Amino acid sequence: MATKREKDFMHDLDKRMAILEDTMDRLESNHLTHLQKQIDKIDARIWAIIFGAVLQLIGIVSIFIGMSN
């Protein structure tokens, strides 16, 4: 048979677990979605920067090729 102290401890532990489960559910359902959207935006910006740099490189190379002729 559990003592009152053990019952109180188990009750407190159960409350803490419920709070942890609630926090994990919120993180899983809300925050991860927002983080994924931000990562997607950063990814698109990086590709745009790379595309711009490649276009500039192509332009510079074509200028040098035009000068040599």
Secondary structure by P-SEA (a helix, b strand, c coil): cccaaaaaaaaaaaaaaaaaaaaaaaaaccaaaaaaaaaaaaaaaaaaaaaaaaaaaaaaaaaaaaaac
